[in-house]
């Protein structure tokens, strides 16, 4: 597997265009926020990760250029809902994100 490349957001604040947020609800087994964090950081390119919650519910926030991949992963972990994907470049131009 190729290592994940990270872009310094100070160099380009829109290097990762999509602010991706969703909830993961427990499906069959307890959720582990540390395990989810480690997986996202090692398998997806992006920044500004927040994965917070408990064994029943985890909130994910991540800036990426491929939000669909993150959502696919989340669906393998549990039930995903309250999905929000916002285009931060459109927002910065005064448009609906």
N, C-alpha and C positions, 0 to 999 in steps of 0.2 A: 504494500500500500504506500502511495506517495504521501510524504508529510504534508500537513495542512499549512498553507501559507497564510500569514497574518499581515494585514496592511495597517500601517500606523494612521489612525484616524486624524491625528494632528496634521498629517501631510495632505489628507483628502477626507474631509468630514463626511463625504457621501460615497466613500469607497464601497460601503455596503449599503445599498440603496433602500432595502425593505426592512422596516421595523416590524418584526413578526412577534405576535403575542398570542398565547392560547393557554387553556387549562387542560391538564391531563387528570382524569378521574381514574381511580383504581378500578381495574377490571378483575383479574384473577389473583394477583399477588400484591403485597405491599409495594408501594413506590419508594424509591430510594433517591433522594435529590442529589446526593454525591455521585452515585452511579450515573444518573442522567446527565449531570454536569460534565463528568469525565468523558462520557460518550460523545456529547455534543462538541466539546472542545477538541476531541481527537478525530472527529469524522466530518465536521462541517467548517467551512471557511466563513468567518464573520467576527463580530466583536460585540461588546456590551451585553454579555450573557448574564441573565438573572434566572436562576432556577430555585424557587423557594416554595416551601410547603411542608407537608408531612406524608405519612404513609398512605393517606387517602386521596390527597389532592396536591398537585404541583402546578405552579404558575411559571410559564416560560416566557421570557422576553429575550430576543436575540436580533441583531442586525445582520442581514445576510443578503446575498444576491440571488439565492435559490430557496425561497421560503417553502416551496412545495416539498423539497427534500426533508426539511425539518418537520413539516407536518406529517409526512409519511412515517418518519421515525417515531414521532409522538404517538401515532396510531398503533404502532407495534407495542408500545409500552402500556397504553390504557386507552380509555375513551377520551377523545379530544373534543372540545367545544369552546364557545366564546372566542372564536378565531378572528383575529384582526391582523391584516397585513396592510401597512401604510407605506406609500411611496414618499420617502422623505425629500426627494428632489422636487417632486410636484408640490409638496407642502411648502418648501422654501421659496417656490415661485408664486406662492399665494393661491395655489389651486387645491382642490379637494384631493387628499392623499389616498 
